[in-house]
Amino acid sequence: MDTVLRILVVDDTAIYRRILSDVVSDLPGTDVVGTAHDGPAALRKVDHLRPDMVLLDVNMPGMSGLDVLSQLSERKLNLGVVMVSGTSSTDVDLTVEALSRGALDFVPKPVGRDPETSRRELVRVLKPIINAFRTRWLLRGGASARPAIREYRPPPKVSRPRTTGRVRGVPPARLSLLAIGVSTGGPNALHELVPALSPQLSLPVLIVQHMPAGFTRSLAAKLDRVCGLEVREAEDGDEIRAGRILIAPGGRHMVGRKLDSRLVVGITDGPPVKSCRPSVDVLFRSLAGLTPSAILTLTLTGMGDDGADGVQTLARYGSYNLVQDEETCVVYGMPRAVNERGLAHEVHPLSRLAARINDLGRRGPRGARR
C-alpha cells in the first residue's frame, strides 16, 4: 500500500518554495509532488496532481491563500491544508479566517538570519503537524482515498457518553466556570462552538488555544463579532465573570487567581510546558481549589496531551469533564489523553457540545433549574 503523503507547496516567493520543499523532502513518509507560485497555478496543480496536503501561502498577489482555500473547500477535495503565514496584521487576520474555514493548522514564516536558520525553525513546527496529519490520513484510508472527491471533515457521529470517576456521569449541583483546552483544528472548532453558546450562560469561560503571539487577538475579535457573549484576548487582571469569554494571549500563560473577593486572570511568561505556551495544563492546575464549586472542563481537538495532567488535578476537586469525540477531531490527541486516563465523563461530537454546555450552564447558583 502507498503510504507516502503527497504534498504540494504553494508560495509566491521562490526562496520559501525551496525552503518548504527541502523541509518536506527530509521528513520520512512524505513527498513534494509539485510547487506553485500563485493561486491559479495552485488550483491547476491540485486538479492535476491530487496531493494529500497543501502548504499554502496566506498572502499572495491576486488570489490570496484564503481565496484558494475557499475554492478547494467548494470542490470538497479529500486533502488537508496548512497555511504558511507572515506576521503582519493582514496576514494574521487572513490566517485566522482560514483556520475558521477549515484549514488544518498554520505555521508562521520564521524571521531567521539566513535560510538555514529559517529551515530549522520550519522543521521544528512543521514536523509534528505533518506527522499528525499523516497518521490521521493513514487511519482513514491513505492513498486509497486519494482519487475520491468527498468531504475532508467527516459527518459528526454520536458517541455514547462514558461514565467514570466519583461523579459517575452526574454533573455536580454547582458549577463555577468552564475551562477549555484546544490546539490543532481549534479555531475552526471554536468558530462552531462559541457562537452557539447561550447569551444567558451562567458560567465564565476561559480558553487556551495553542497559538503564537499576535494571533489570538484576531481570533478573539472574530469570535466576538459572532457570539452573544463578550469574547476578548485576556489581559492581566481581567475579571472572570459570567457573560465573558477570555482567551489566553498567544505565547503567554494564563492562570486563575483570587483578588480580594473576585476571580481574575493572571498573564505570565513562565517557561513552556510540554513545549506549549500558553499551556492548558498551566491554566487547569491554577484553577484547582480556586472556587468552592466544581470546574467544568472541555478538551477539544489537538495533538499531544497538554491538558490531561491539569484535568487529573482538577478531578481531585470534583471537576466534570467533557471531551470532543474522535470522529469530529482534526487530531484526536488531547481528548484521547483525557479519555484514556478515565477522566472523561461525557464524549460528544463537536456539533453537540454547545447544547450540552448550555444545559449545564443553566443551573442556578445552588444547582436549581432556572
C-alpha positions as CSV (number, residue, x, y, z in Angstrom):
1,M,0.0,0.0,0.0
2,D,1.2,3.5,-0.9
3,T,1.8,5.2,2.5
4,V,3.7,8.3,1.2
5,L,2.0,11.6,1.9
6,R,2.0,13.7,-1.3
7,I,2.4,17.5,-0.6
8,L,2.0,20.5,-2.9
9,V,3.9,23.6,-1.9
10,V,2.4,27.0,-2.7
11,D,4.2,30.3,-2.1
12,D,4.8,33.4,-4.2
13,T,8.4,33.6,-3.0
14,A,11.0,31.4,-4.6
15,I,13.2,31.1,-1.6
16,Y,10.3,29.9,0.6
17,R,9.2,27.4,-2.1
18,R,12.7,26.0,-1.9
19,I,12.9,26.0,1.9
20,L,9.5,24.4,2.4
21,S,10.2,21.8,-0.3
22,D,13.5,20.9,1.3
23,V,11.9,20.6,4.8
24,V,9.1,18.3,3.4
25,S,11.5,16.2,1.4
26,D,13.6,15.5,4.5
27,L,10.6,14.2,6.5
28,P,10.0,10.4,6.3
29,G,6.9,9.2,4.5
30,T,6.4,12.5,2.6
31,D,7.0,13.6,-1.0
32,V,6.8,17.0,-2.7
33,V,4.8,16.4,-5.8
34,G,4.9,19.9,-7.1
35,T,5.1,23.6,-6.3
36,A,3.1,26.6,-7.4
37,H,3.8,30.4,-7.3
38,D,0.3,31.7,-7.2
39,G,-3.4,30.8,-6.6
40,P,-4.5,29.9,-10.1
41,A,-1.4,27.7,-10.6
42,A,-2.1,26.0,-7.2
43,L,-5.6,25.1,-8.2
44,R,-4.5,23.7,-11.5
45,K,-1.8,21.6,-9.9
46,V,-4.3,20.3,-7.2
47,D,-6.6,19.2,-10.0
48,H,-3.8,17.5,-11.9
49,L,-1.6,16.1,-9.1
50,R,-4.2,15.2,-6.5
51,P,-2.0,15.9,-3.4
52,D,-3.0,14.8,0.0
53,M,-1.8,18.0,1.7
54,V,-1.2,21.6,0.6
55,L,1.2,24.0,2.3
56,L,-0.5,27.3,1.3
57,D,1.0,30.8,1.5
58,V,-1.6,33.1,3.1
59,N,-0.7,36.4,1.4
60,M,-0.2,36.2,-2.4
61,P,-0.8,38.8,-5.1
62,G,-4.1,38.5,-7.0
63,M,-5.6,35.4,-5.5
64,S,-4.9,35.1,-1.8
65,G,-4.4,31.8,0.1
66,L,-7.8,32.4,1.6
67,D,-9.4,32.5,-1.9
68,V,-7.6,29.3,-2.8
69,L,-8.8,27.6,0.4
70,S,-12.4,28.7,-0.4
71,Q,-12.2,27.2,-3.8
72,L,-10.7,24.0,-2.5
73,S,-13.5,23.7,0.1
74,E,-16.1,24.2,-2.6
75,R,-14.6,21.2,-4.5
76,K,-14.9,19.0,-1.4
77,L,-11.5,17.5,-2.0
78,N,-10.0,15.0,0.4
79,L,-6.9,16.9,1.4
80,G,-5.5,18.9,4.3
81,V,-4.4,22.5,4.1
82,V,-1.8,24.1,6.3
83,M,-1.5,27.9,6.0
84,V,2.0,29.4,5.8
85,S,1.7,32.9,7.3
86,G,3.6,36.1,7.7
87,T,3.2,38.1,10.9
88,S,1.7,41.4,9.5
89,S,-1.7,42.3,10.8
90,T,-3.2,41.5,7.4
91,D,-1.5,38.0,7.3
92,V,-2.7,37.3,10.9
93,D,-6.3,38.2,10.1
94,L,-6.3,36.1,6.9
95,T,-4.7,33.2,8.7
96,V,-7.3,33.2,11.5
97,E,-10.1,33.5,8.9
98,A,-8.6,30.5,7.0
99,L,-8.4,28.4,10.2
100,S,-12.1,29.2,11.0
101,R,-12.9,28.0,7.5
102,G,-11.3,24.6,8.0
103,A,-7.6,24.9,7.4
104,L,-5.9,22.2,9.4
105,D,-3.3,24.4,11.0
106,F,-0.8,27.1,10.2
107,V,2.9,27.8,10.6
108,P,4.4,31.4,10.8
109,K,7.2,32.2,8.4
110,P,10.3,32.4,10.6
111,V,12.2,35.6,10.5
112,G,15.7,34.0,10.5
113,R,19.1,35.5,9.9
114,D,19.6,33.1,7.0
115,P,17.9,30.3,5.0
116,E,19.3,27.6,7.2
117,T,18.0,29.2,10.4
118,S,14.6,29.5,8.8
119,R,14.8,25.9,7.7
120,R,15.5,24.6,11.2
121,E,12.6,26.6,12.6
122,L,10.2,25.3,9.9
123,V,11.3,21.7,10.6
124,R,10.5,22.2,14.3
125,V,7.0,23.5,13.7
126,L,6.0,21.6,10.6
127,K,7.2,18.1,11.5
128,P,4.6,17.4,14.3
129,I,1.8,18.9,12.1
130,I,2.6,16.8,9.1
131,N,3.2,13.6,11.2
132,A,-0.2,14.1,13.0
133,F,-2.0,14.6,9.7
134,R,-0.2,11.6,8.1
135,T,-1.3,9.3,10.9
136,R,-4.9,10.5,10.5
137,W,-4.7,10.1,6.8
138,L,-3.4,6.6,7.1
139,L,-6.2,5.7,9.5
140,R,-8.8,7.0,7.1
141,G,-7.6,5.0,4.1
142,G,-4.4,6.7,3.0
143,A,-3.7,6.6,-0.7
144,S,-6.9,4.6,-1.3
145,A,-8.9,7.8,-0.7
146,R,-6.8,9.9,-2.9
147,P,-9.0,9.9,-6.1
148,A,-12.1,10.5,-4.1
149,I,-14.0,13.8,-4.2
150,R,-15.6,13.9,-0.8
151,E,-15.7,16.0,2.3
152,Y,-12.4,16.1,4.2
153,R,-14.2,16.5,7.5
154,P,-16.4,13.5,8.3
155,P,-20.0,13.9,9.3
156,P,-20.5,14.1,13.1
157,K,-21.0,10.7,14.6
158,V,-22.7,10.3,18.0
159,S,-20.6,8.7,20.7
160,R,-22.2,7.2,23.8
161,P,-21.4,9.2,26.9
162,R,-18.8,7.5,29.1
163,T,-19.1,7.5,32.8
164,T,-16.1,7.3,35.1
165,G,-14.8,8.6,38.4
166,R,-16.5,9.6,41.6
167,V,-19.3,11.7,39.9
168,R,-20.4,8.7,37.8
169,G,-21.7,10.9,35.0
170,V,-24.0,13.0,37.1
171,P,-23.0,16.7,36.9
172,P,-22.2,18.4,40.2
173,A,-25.0,20.5,41.6
174,R,-22.9,23.6,41.3
175,L,-20.5,24.6,38.6
176,S,-18.4,27.7,38.8
177,L,-16.8,28.2,35.3
178,L,-15.9,26.5,32.1
179,A,-12.3,25.9,31.1
180,I,-11.5,24.9,27.5
181,G,-8.2,23.5,26.1
182,V,-7.7,23.2,22.3
183,S,-4.9,23.1,19.7
184,T,-4.7,21.8,16.2
185,G,-8.1,22.4,14.4
186,G,-9.1,24.7,17.3
187,P,-10.1,27.9,15.5
188,N,-12.5,26.0,13.3
189,A,-13.9,24.1,16.3
190,L,-14.2,27.3,18.3
191,H,-15.9,29.0,15.4
192,E,-18.6,26.4,15.6
193,L,-18.8,26.1,19.4
194,V,-18.6,29.6,20.7
195,P,-21.4,31.3,18.6
196,A,-23.7,28.5,19.8
197,L,-23.2,29.3,23.5
198,S,-26.2,30.9,25.0
199,P,-26.0,34.6,25.9
200,Q,-27.6,33.5,29.2
201,L,-24.8,31.1,30.0
202,S,-24.1,31.4,33.8
203,L,-20.5,30.2,33.6
204,P,-17.5,32.4,32.8
205,V,-15.4,30.8,30.1
206,L,-11.6,30.6,29.9
207,I,-9.9,29.2,26.7
208,V,-6.4,28.2,26.0
209,Q,-5.8,27.8,22.2
210,H,-2.2,27.0,21.2
211,M,-1.1,29.9,19.2
212,P,1.9,32.2,18.9
213,A,1.9,35.8,19.9
214,G,-0.2,38.1,17.7
215,F,-2.8,35.6,16.5
216,T,-5.1,35.2,19.5
217,R,-6.2,38.9,19.5
218,S,-7.5,38.4,15.9
219,L,-9.2,35.1,16.9
220,A,-10.9,36.8,19.9
221,A,-12.1,39.7,17.8
222,K,-13.5,37.4,15.1
223,L,-15.4,35.3,17.7
224,D,-16.7,38.4,19.5
225,R,-18.4,39.5,16.3
226,V,-20.5,36.3,16.0
227,C,-21.1,35.5,19.7
228,G,-23.8,36.7,22.1
229,L,-21.1,36.7,24.9
230,E,-18.2,39.1,25.2
231,V,-15.0,37.5,23.7
232,R,-11.6,39.1,24.3
233,E,-8.0,38.3,24.5
234,A,-7.2,38.1,28.2
235,E,-5.2,40.8,29.9
236,D,-3.6,40.6,33.3
237,G,-6.2,41.4,36.0
238,D,-9.3,40.8,33.8
239,E,-12.2,39.7,35.9
240,I,-13.5,36.1,35.5
241,R,-17.3,36.6,35.3
242,A,-20.4,35.3,33.6
243,G,-21.0,36.8,30.2
244,R,-17.3,36.9,29.3
245,I,-15.0,34.6,27.4
246,L,-11.3,35.1,27.9
247,I,-8.7,33.6,25.5
248,A,-5.1,33.2,26.7
249,P,-2.8,35.5,24.7
250,G,-0.6,33.8,22.2
251,G,2.9,33.0,23.5
252,R,1.9,33.6,27.2
253,H,0.4,31.5,30.0
254,M,-3.0,32.3,31.6
255,V,-3.8,31.4,35.2
256,G,-6.7,31.9,37.5
257,R,-6.2,34.0,40.7
258,K,-8.2,35.4,43.6
259,L,-8.0,39.1,44.1
260,D,-9.9,40.1,47.3
261,S,-13.4,38.6,46.7
262,R,-13.0,38.5,42.9
263,L,-11.7,35.9,40.5
264,V,-9.3,37.3,37.9
265,V,-6.8,36.0,35.4
266,G,-3.0,36.5,35.5
267,I,-0.8,36.5,32.4
268,T,2.7,35.1,32.9
269,D,5.8,34.4,30.9
270,G,6.8,31.2,32.6
271,P,8.6,28.5,30.6
272,P,6.7,26.4,28.1
273,V,5.0,23.3,29.5
274,K,5.1,20.3,27.2
275,S,6.5,22.7,24.6
276,C,3.4,24.8,24.9
277,R,2.9,28.4,25.9
278,P,0.1,29.1,26.5
279,S,-0.4,25.7,28.2
280,V,-3.7,24.1,29.1
281,D,-2.1,22.3,32.0
282,V,-0.9,25.6,33.5
283,L,-4.4,27.1,33.3
284,F,-6.3,24.0,34.6
285,R,-3.9,23.4,37.5
286,S,-4.2,27.1,38.6
287,L,-8.0,26.6,38.9
288,A,-7.7,23.7,41.4
289,G,-9.3,24.8,44.6
290,L,-9.9,28.3,43.4
291,T,-13.7,28.1,43.6
292,P,-16.0,26.4,46.2
293,S,-17.9,24.7,43.4
294,A,-16.7,22.4,40.6
295,I,-15.0,23.3,37.4
296,L,-16.4,22.2,34.0
297,T,-13.6,21.3,31.6
298,L,-13.8,20.8,27.9
299,T,-10.9,19.3,25.9
300,L,-11.2,19.8,22.1
301,T,-9.2,18.7,19.1
302,G,-5.4,19.0,19.3
303,M,-2.2,17.0,19.1
304,G,-0.2,15.9,22.1
305,D,-1.5,15.6,25.7
306,D,-1.5,19.1,27.0
307,G,-4.4,19.4,29.5
308,A,-4.5,15.8,30.7
309,D,-2.4,16.5,33.7
310,G,-4.5,19.6,34.5
311,V,-7.7,17.6,34.2
312,Q,-6.3,15.0,36.5
313,T,-5.5,17.7,39.1
314,L,-9.0,19.2,38.8
315,A,-10.6,15.8,39.1
316,R,-9.5,15.6,42.7
317,Y,-11.6,18.7,43.3
318,G,-14.7,17.2,41.6
319,S,-14.5,18.6,38.1
320,Y,-16.9,17.5,35.4
321,N,-15.0,16.7,32.2
322,L,-16.3,16.8,28.6
323,V,-14.2,15.8,25.6
324,Q,-14.7,16.0,21.9
325,D,-15.1,12.7,20.1
326,E,-12.6,11.2,17.8
327,E,-14.6,11.3,14.6
328,T,-15.0,15.1,14.7
329,C,-11.5,15.9,15.9
330,V,-8.9,17.1,13.3
331,V,-6.3,15.5,15.6
332,Y,-7.5,13.2,18.4
333,G,-4.6,13.7,20.7
334,M,-5.6,15.9,23.6
335,P,-9.1,14.5,24.0
336,R,-7.7,11.0,23.8
337,A,-5.2,11.7,26.6
338,V,-8.0,12.7,28.9
339,N,-10.3,9.8,27.9
340,E,-7.6,7.1,28.2
341,R,-6.9,8.2,31.8
342,G,-10.5,7.5,32.6
343,L,-11.2,11.2,33.3
344,A,-13.9,12.0,30.7
345,H,-17.4,11.9,32.0
346,E,-19.0,12.6,28.6
347,V,-17.8,12.3,25.0
348,H,-19.7,14.2,22.3
349,P,-19.3,15.3,18.7
350,L,-18.4,18.9,18.2
351,S,-21.9,19.7,16.9
352,R,-23.5,18.7,20.3
353,L,-21.1,20.2,22.8
354,A,-22.5,23.8,22.8
355,A,-26.0,22.5,23.6
356,R,-24.6,20.3,26.4
357,I,-22.7,23.3,27.9
358,N,-25.8,25.5,27.6
359,D,-27.8,22.9,29.5
360,L,-25.2,22.6,32.3
361,G,-24.8,26.3,32.4
362,R,-28.5,27.0,33.0
363,R,-28.2,25.6,36.6
364,G,-28.7,28.2,39.2
365,P,-26.2,29.0,42.0
366,R,-27.5,26.1,44.1
367,G,-28.0,23.7,41.2
368,A,-31.7,24.5,40.7
369,R,-33.0,24.8,37.2
370,R,-33.9,28.3,36.1
